[in-house]
């Protein structure tokens, strides 16, 4: 009986080391856009708007993408 208790304790102690696996690689690579890139995009959107193309879906997608990037910056600590 004592041997089975010792075996049980050793088994549980061995399994306890498996309780907290390290998880890596969940954050995607962060793409950096230069200020020049951002200004070029803004210029294209403004010129399309001036040409009578309001592009509401493009603006919605860009707004959502910006929110997602901001959240990933916080979650992934700026990586």
C-alpha positions as CSV (number, residue, x, y, z in Angstrom):
1,X,0.0,0.0,0.0
2,X,2.8,2.4,0.8
3,X,4.5,1.7,-2.5
4,X,1.3,2.5,-4.4
5,X,1.1,5.9,-2.5
6,X,4.7,6.7,-3.3
7,X,4.2,5.7,-7.0
8,X,1.1,7.9,-7.1
9,X,2.9,10.9,-5.6
10,X,5.8,10.4,-8.1
11,X,3.3,10.2,-11.0
12,X,1.5,13.3,-9.9
13,X,4.8,15.2,-9.4
14,X,5.9,14.2,-12.9
15,X,2.6,15.3,-14.4
16,X,2.8,18.7,-12.6
17,X,5.7,19.7,-14.8
18,X,3.5,19.4,-17.9
19,X,0.8,21.7,-16.5
20,X,2.1,25.0,-18.0
21,X,3.5,24.7,-21.5
22,X,5.1,27.7,-23.1
23,X,3.2,28.9,-26.1
24,X,5.2,30.8,-28.8
25,X,4.5,32.2,-32.2
26,X,0.9,33.4,-31.7
27,X,1.5,36.9,-32.8
28,X,1.8,37.6,-36.5
29,X,4.7,39.6,-37.8
30,X,4.1,43.4,-37.6
31,X,4.3,45.2,-40.9
32,X,5.8,48.7,-40.6
33,X,4.4,51.4,-42.8
34,X,6.6,54.5,-43.2
35,X,5.1,58.0,-42.9
36,X,5.6,58.3,-46.7
37,X,3.5,55.1,-47.3
38,X,0.8,56.4,-45.1
39,X,0.8,59.8,-46.9
40,X,0.7,58.1,-50.3
41,X,-2.4,56.0,-49.2
42,X,-4.1,59.1,-47.8
43,X,-3.4,60.9,-51.1
44,X,-4.9,58.1,-53.1
45,X,-8.0,58.1,-51.0
46,X,-8.4,61.8,-51.2
47,X,-8.0,61.9,-55.0
48,X,-10.6,59.1,-55.3
49,X,-12.9,61.1,-53.1
50,X,-12.3,64.3,-55.2
51,X,-13.1,62.3,-58.3
52,X,-16.5,61.5,-56.9
53,X,-15.7,58.0,-55.7
54,X,-16.5,58.0,-52.0
55,X,-15.1,54.5,-51.3
56,X,-17.1,53.8,-48.1
57,X,-16.1,50.1,-48.0
58,X,-12.4,50.9,-48.4
59,X,-12.5,53.4,-45.6
60,X,-14.4,50.8,-43.4
61,X,-11.8,48.1,-44.1
62,X,-8.9,50.5,-43.4
63,X,-10.5,51.7,-40.1
64,X,-11.0,48.0,-39.0
65,X,-7.5,47.1,-40.1
66,X,-6.1,50.1,-38.0
67,X,-8.1,48.9,-35.0
68,X,-6.7,45.3,-35.4
69,X,-3.1,46.6,-35.7
70,X,-3.5,48.7,-32.5
71,X,-4.9,45.7,-30.6
72,X,-2.1,43.4,-31.9
73,X,0.5,46.1,-30.8
74,X,-0.9,45.8,-27.3
75,X,-1.3,42.1,-27.2
76,X,2.0,41.3,-28.8
77,X,3.8,44.1,-27.0
78,X,4.8,46.0,-30.1
79,X,6.3,43.1,-32.0
